[in-house]
Amino acid sequence: MSLKGKKQAFNILRGEGDESELESYNVELDEGMVVLDVIHRIQAEHAPDLACRWNCKAGKCGSCSAEV
């Protein structure tokens, strides 16, 4: 079953403290996507003000990390 073109809802908690809210984003999936890929797609297509820090994702160690 191919994921290409299928959409999935992802919820991201945005804001700080009592003012934070869950925002839902429907993201088109591609084969092999990881959570970091989804965050980058949300930034590019839905929420350019979404900030995240991440490591290289060079695929050398297999443990890409993200801090949102």
N, C-alpha and C positions, 0 to 999 in steps of 0.2 A: 504494500500500500504506500503510495507516494504522498508526501506531505506538501509537495509543490502546489501553491495556490490556495491551500487551506488556511483558514483564519482561526486564531485562538485568542481568547481574552486573557489578558495579564493585568493584575491589579498591583499598583505601586502606591505605597504610603508616601504622600508628599506633604511637606510642611514640617513644623516643629511643635512639639508638645500638644497642648490642647487645641491648637489650630491646624493640626494635621488631618488629612482626609485621604481615603483610598480613592484613587482614580483608576478607571478601567480603560484599557487600550486594546483594540482588536488588531492583532498583528498577523500579517501574512507570513506563513512559515516556509522555510526552505529546508531541504535535507541537510542533516548534520548541524543544524543551529544549536547553539548553547545559550544559556541565559544571558551572557554578555552580548551575544549577537542580537538578542531581542531588545536589550536595553539600547544598543546603538541604533536599531531600526526605529524604536520609539522616539529617540532623539531626532533622527533624520526626518521622520514622516509625521510625527504627531506633537511632540513637545520639545522644541529646540532649547527650552530653558531648563530641561532636566539635566542635572549635573551628576557625574559619576567619576570615580577614580578607578583605574584598572592597570594591570600589568601588561606585559608585551603580547600575550596570546600568540606567541610564535609557534606553539605546538611542540616545544622541546621537552617539557616535563609533564604535560598532560593535566596540569592543575591550574588552569586559568582562574584568576581570582578577580572579584569585583567588590568594591566598597561603595555603596550608594548613600 
